[in-house]
Amino acid sequence: MSVKWGVIGACGIAQRRTIPEGIIPAKNAELIAIMDVNKNAVKEVAKKYGVKYYTDEGSILKDDEIEVVYIATPTYLHHQQVLMAAKMGKHILCEKPMALNLREAQEMINISQKTGVKLTFDYMMRYHIYHQKAKEMIDKGILGELVMGRAQLTCWYPPIPKAWRQIPHLGGGGSLIDMGSHCIDLLEMLIGKVVEVSCFTESLVQKYPVEDAAIGVLKFENGALGVIDNFFNVPDASSENRLELYGSKGSLLSYGTIGQSSTGKMVAKIEEEKKYQAEQKREELKEEEIVLEPVNIYQAEIEDFSRCILEDKKPSFTPEEGLHNLKIILACYESAKKGTAVHI
């Protein structure tokens, strides 16, 4: 049995990744229709997949065949489109970040609860096979007591005319809100809830009115610390997009697993017996490469949400978690502005 999907905003990340890698190959999903304001582009995408197309949200939401919509539009449109979709009884997978502010986010949660539709957000990196493996190893205590985590997501994003991510009131910020929200989600999934942040943002290279550089320091509920680093000014091939996890028994280090790819690699360095060495010699420790068969993160996400709909279960990533993620991002911006730590 398949859940019937529609896509709002089909000519960006949806056509590059989520439709071809997620909805089309998913075993329990079927693409029914797509929508985009770019008529020529949406017509071509619809032709490619043999589905209906629309050029406004109202029309696609009136399509009774559609059960769930993937909203892949700029951040400033999320609030309005989620409310519209919920009122039409459609389940919703919405792009991140959730909204521009907490009022909008809470209204999105309220309407989903009132109408009974399922609402989740596109944090597909949590489905990466190596991130799932890291979670499993942490839960088993293999790393001991977690003390620190780092998540890096960086790319080259030059000025582009009318690019909504470079316009503050359309995207809500720059590299931090766009990429840092993923990094925060991964560290919370693996380490626990963030309770305090300190953050620095700068505009160093790219000449647009949002930050192209951001570093956040996170304090978790269990006392562990974390770092996220997100830059729009480092060439893509120069950034390893790393996930680093450190505990009292060793570390897990992954390379190239944070991002839109389903590949990458992970190594473990585990020390069961530890002795104090005053000279702090770094004796060679054999690292173990963890080799797993890749699982497409978009397909895994679409299948998971479709399964939640079919089995009438709570989404794996709840709207309340989306709200909490936004609270952390906004607290980071507040910290950067005030030059002080901010409690969540």
Summary of the structure (lengths in Angstrom):
residues: 344
radius of gyration: 20.6
end to end distance: 41.7
largest distance: 70.6
contacts: 1195
relative contact order: 0.15
helix: 38%
strand: 24%
